[in-house]
Amino acid sequence: MSDPGVRRIILWRHGETTYNASGRMQGHIDTELTEIGWNQARFAVPALSRFAPDLVVASDLRRATDTATVFTEGMGVPLRVDKRLRETCLGQWQGLTGAEVDERWPGYRRRWRVDATWAPPGGESRVDVADRAYEVVEDLEREDLDTVLLAAHGGLIVALSARLLDLPIEHWTVLGGIGNCHWVELARPDGRWRLHAYNAGMTG
């Protein structure tokens, strides 16, 4: 991108879901927040409010949209929904536990963790996910915005962070996971995205 438009992006993962609590892989399955997840979102609002986002854009999966709504309703910030911010499609793995995946596809999960170009059977790679999420950022560049909060999913947040930071694809997997209702802060003071915080969140 050329001259900076959006200068700061906050990537916020949704709160705990029923599948998170039971250890199942979600992907595009439209799971719901648990009561803990709702409370995580409420607890994060004061910390996120200091970023004063001009706009919140959320994945259309309800766990992300519901999390976003806790912030937008509390702070009076506009909310937009964009399905390009959906979590990674995990194909045949969706709905399964890690142990079930390992039993049916021995060694595949390890390959998935270490290779951002590899996709689960019937699913998307991290590169695929980053490409569609990056389109959202490019579209936002055309608007008069300073700070944007994207309410999304762990896998997408990791992939988009790596893409915005211009990490070599073979190094994308050095970025760790994102906790429920934790966030990444990326800022661009000089035309290049820089990482200011990663997997930040509230405790208590």
C-alpha positions in Angstrom: 0.0 0.0 0.0 1.1 3.6 -0.7 0.3 6.5 1.5 -1.1 5.4 4.9 -4.9 5.6 5.2 -5.8 3.4 8.2 -3.0 4.0 10.7 -3.9 1.4 13.4 -5.6 -1.9 13.3 -6.8 -3.9 16.4 -7.5 -7.6 15.7 -9.7 -8.9 18.4 -10.5 -12.5 18.9 -14.0 -13.6 20.0 -14.9 -14.8 23.5 -15.0 -18.4 24.5 -17.5 -20.6 22.6 -19.2 -23.9 23.3 -16.7 -25.6 21.0 -13.7 -23.9 22.7 -15.0 -25.2 26.0 -15.3 -28.8 24.7 -12.1 -28.8 22.7 -13.6 -29.1 19.2 -12.4 -27.4 16.0 -14.8 -24.8 14.8 -13.8 -23.3 11.4 -16.9 -22.2 9.7 -19.3 -23.9 12.1 -21.4 -21.1 13.6 -20.9 -21.8 17.3 -22.2 -19.6 20.2 -20.5 -17.8 23.0 -20.6 -19.3 26.4 -21.5 -17.2 29.4 -17.8 -17.0 30.1 -17.3 -15.8 26.5 -19.9 -13.0 27.0 -18.2 -11.9 30.2 -14.8 -11.9 28.5 -16.1 -9.5 25.9 -17.6 -7.2 28.5 -14.4 -7.2 30.5 -12.3 -6.3 27.5 -14.3 -3.3 26.5 -12.7 -0.7 28.8 -9.2 -1.7 27.7 -10.1 -1.7 24.0 -11.9 1.7 24.4 -8.6 3.5 24.7 -7.9 2.8 21.1 -11.0 4.8 20.1 -11.7 3.0 16.9 -13.7 4.8 14.2 -15.3 1.5 13.0 -15.6 -2.1 14.1 -15.8 -4.7 11.3 -16.8 -8.2 12.4 -16.9 -11.7 10.9 -20.4 -12.8 10.1 -20.0 -15.9 12.3 -22.0 -15.1 15.4 -19.3 -15.7 17.9 -17.4 -12.8 16.4 -20.4 -10.6 15.7 -21.8 -11.1 19.2 -18.4 -10.2 20.7 -18.2 -7.1 18.5 -21.7 -6.0 19.5 -20.7 -5.9 23.2 -18.1 -3.3 22.3 -20.1 -1.3 19.7 -23.3 -1.1 21.8 -21.3 -0.1 24.9 -19.2 2.5 23.1 -21.5 3.8 20.3 -19.1 2.8 17.5 -20.5 1.7 14.1 -20.5 -2.0 13.3 -20.0 -3.6 9.9 -20.2 -7.3 9.1 -17.9 -8.9 6.5 -17.8 -12.6 5.8 -14.2 -12.4 4.6 -13.2 -12.2 8.2 -14.5 -15.7 8.9 -12.2 -18.2 10.5 -10.2 -20.7 8.5 -12.4 -23.3 6.8 -11.1 -26.6 8.3 -13.0 -28.8 5.9 -13.4 -32.3 7.1 -11.8 -31.5 10.5 -14.6 -29.1 11.6 -16.5 -30.4 14.6 -13.8 -32.8 15.6 -11.4 -32.8 18.6 -7.7 -32.7 18.0 -7.4 -36.4 19.1 -10.1 -37.4 16.6 -8.2 -35.6 13.8 -4.9 -37.3 14.8 -6.6 -40.7 14.8 -8.1 -40.2 11.3 -5.2 -38.2 9.7 -2.0 -39.2 11.5 0.6 -36.4 11.2 -1.6 -34.0 9.3 -2.2 -31.6 12.2 1.6 -31.3 12.7 2.0 -30.5 9.0 -0.7 -27.9 9.2 1.0 -26.2 12.1 4.3 -25.9 10.4 3.3 -25.1 6.8 1.2 -22.0 6.2 0.6 -23.1 2.6 -0.9 -26.5 3.6 -4.7 -26.9 4.0 -6.7 -29.5 5.9 -8.7 -31.9 3.7 -11.4 -29.7 2.0 -10.3 -26.6 3.9 -8.2 -23.5 3.5 -4.5 -22.7 4.1 -3.3 -19.8 6.2 -2.2 -18.1 3.0 -5.8 -18.5 1.6 -7.2 -16.9 4.8 -4.7 -14.0 4.8 -5.5 -13.2 1.2 -9.2 -12.7 1.8 -8.7 -10.9 5.1 -6.2 -8.6 3.4 -8.9 -7.6 0.9 -10.9 -6.2 3.9 -7.9 -4.0 4.9 -7.4 -2.8 1.3 -11.1 -1.8 1.1 -10.8 0.1 4.4 -7.9 2.1 2.9 -10.3 3.9 0.7 -12.2 5.3 3.6 -11.4 8.2 5.9 -10.5 6.1 9.0 -7.6 6.3 11.5 -8.2 3.2 13.7 -10.2 0.1 12.9 -11.1 -2.8 15.2 -11.6 -6.1 13.4 -13.5 -8.7 15.5 -12.5 -12.1 14.1 -11.0 -15.4 14.9 -7.6 -16.8 16.1 -6.5 -18.4 12.9 -7.4 -15.5 10.8 -5.8 -13.0 13.2 -2.5 -14.9 13.1 -2.5 -15.2 9.3 -3.5 -11.5 8.7 -0.9 -10.3 11.2 1.8 -12.2 9.4 0.7 -10.8 6.0 0.5 -7.2 7.2 4.0 -7.5 8.8 5.4 -8.9 5.5 6.8 -12.0 7.2 8.2 -14.6 4.8 5.6 -17.4 4.5 8.0 -19.9 5.9 8.1 -17.9 9.1 4.4 -17.3 9.6 4.2 -20.2 12.1 6.5 -18.4 14.5 3.5 -16.4 15.6 1.7 -18.1 18.5 -2.0 -18.5 19.1 -4.5 -15.8 20.3 -6.5 -16.3 23.5 -10.2 -15.8 23.7 -10.9 -12.0 23.7 -7.2 -11.2 23.4 -6.0 -8.8 20.6 -3.2 -7.8 18.4 -2.3 -4.1 17.8 -0.7 -3.1 14.6 0.3 0.5 13.9 1.7 2.2 10.8 3.4 5.5 11.7 5.6 5.6 8.6 3.9 3.5 5.9 5.0 0.1 7.2 2.9 -2.0 9.6 4.6 -2.6 13.0 3.6 -4.9 15.8 2.8 -3.0 19.0 1.1 -5.8 21.0 0.4 -9.4 20.4 -2.0 -11.7 22.3 -2.7 -8.8 24.7 -5.6 -9.1 27.0 -7.2 -8.6 30.4 -6.8 -10.9 33.4 -9.1 -11.3 36.3 
